Amino acid sequence: MAVTQLGYCDAMSDAVPAWAYEQAEVCPYDPRWADRARTERERLAALLAPWLAGGVEHAGSTAVPGLAAKPIIDLMAPVNDLDVTTEQVSARLAADGWHYVPPELDQRPWRRFFVKPDASGQRREAHLHLIPAGHPRWAEQIMFRDALRRDRALAQRYEDLKLRLARQHGHDREAYSEGKAQFVAAVLAQPSHPEARATR
Amino acid sequence: MRSRYTAFATGDAGYLLRTWHPSARPQTLGLDPALRWTRLAVLETRDGGLFDTTGTVQFRAMYIQHGKRGVLAETSEFARHDRRWTYLGPTAPPNGCHPAGLL
């Protein structure tokens, strides 16, 4: 996500927020990420209760024990109507520290995206993805996370691949993403996860 | 430090919040039941004595999460607040962090 794009979401001024400039670092796994996710999940469950179509989930790399990751907690919340919900919850999410990134900047039309900076405003602490209930992306995220959680060797292969792709492709984000997508697709297609094939 | 470890081990979120420095304290704290702390080893302490206002503790904490063992290593910074020791956070990004680049 480009810095200038994130700057746009600070609509009250032309200033780009510091957290958008952040040079994120990849850090060794920290089990306290699970506590941070738990904390956010509990807050969001209370905050979004009337709109939730299911439980708030911890997804992404920080949700896999042992995996190195950018220390930004990814949370997914299932909702019934994406746009109606977004309109209705934005104010209460903003009051709890979440910044809305509009879809035209996020470039992922299937979700609505919020970023929570830390107290210093320098770093991103958490991402919130509102996703329509029953959307295939939801199931894929959960299945991929659970496959890596089940199999530490698989998680290690994923980590090694990401490091290798980052080295090989320098600043070619497309090639990097393509390499990652192939791995994800292969994991979801594994016969040992029959539930994965059902949604594909 | 040791009492905070015990609070993590016993799931005492209230104690953890009370012993967090106000500048770094989260508003609420949930503790993941799938995470179980099993042992603490304090490797080195600096300052943190009777006449100090700050101190650091280098430690390794062993845990089991989803049935798998792991170790957390950190050097934590503590500061006195209202005469009590409170947790500020790690002194520096954990060892082994590196620029994310495309990751």
Chai-1 contact restraints between the chains, C-beta under 6 A:
chainA,res_idxA,chainB,res_idxB,connection_type,confidence,min_distance_angstrom,max_distance_angstrom,comment,restraint_id
A,A24,B,A100,contact,1.0,0.0,6.0,A-B,restraint_1
A,E25,B,C97,contact,1.0,0.0,6.0,A-B,restraint_2
A,E25,B,P99,contact,1.0,0.0,6.0,A-B,restraint_3
A,E25,B,A100,contact,1.0,0.0,6.0,A-B,restraint_4
A,V26,B,H98,contact,1.0,0.0,6.0,A-B,restraint_5
A,V26,B,A100,contact,1.0,0.0,6.0,A-B,restraint_6
A,V26,B,L103,contact,1.0,0.0,6.0,A-B,restraint_7
A,C27,B,P94,contact,1.0,0.0,6.0,A-B,restraint_8
A,C27,B,C97,contact,1.0,0.0,6.0,A-B,restraint_9
A,P28,B,P94,contact,1.0,0.0,6.0,A-B,restraint_10
A,P28,B,G96,contact,1.0,0.0,6.0,A-B,restraint_11
A,P31,B,L35,contact,1.0,0.0,6.0,A-B,restraint_12
A,P31,B,Y63,contact,1.0,0.0,6.0,A-B,restraint_13
A,P31,B,Q65,contact,1.0,0.0,6.0,A-B,restraint_14
A,P31,B,L72,contact,1.0,0.0,6.0,A-B,restraint_15
A,A34,B,D32,contact,1.0,0.0,6.0,A-B,restraint_16
A,A34,B,L35,contact,1.0,0.0,6.0,A-B,restraint_17
A,D35,B,L31,contact,1.0,0.0,6.0,A-B,restraint_18
A,D35,B,D32,contact,1.0,0.0,6.0,A-B,restraint_19
A,R38,B,G30,contact,1.0,0.0,6.0,A-B,restraint_20
A,R38,B,D32,contact,1.0,0.0,6.0,A-B,restraint_21
A,T39,B,T28,contact,1.0,0.0,6.0,A-B,restraint_22
A,T39,B,L29,contact,1.0,0.0,6.0,A-B,restraint_23
A,T39,B,G30,contact,1.0,0.0,6.0,A-B,restraint_24
A,E42,B,G30,contact,1.0,0.0,6.0,A-B,restraint_25
A,P65,B,Q65,contact,1.0,0.0,6.0,A-B,restraint_26
A,P65,B,H66,contact,1.0,0.0,6.0,A-B,restraint_27
A,K70,B,A100,contact,1.0,0.0,6.0,A-B,restraint_28
A,K162,B,L103,contact,1.0,0.0,6.0,A-B,restraint_29
A,A166,B,G101,contact,1.0,0.0,6.0,A-B,restraint_30
A,A166,B,L102,contact,1.0,0.0,6.0,A-B,restraint_31
A,A166,B,L103,contact,1.0,0.0,6.0,A-B,restraint_32
A,R173,B,L102,contact,1.0,0.0,6.0,A-B,restraint_33
A,Y176,B,L102,contact,1.0,0.0,6.0,A-B,restraint_34
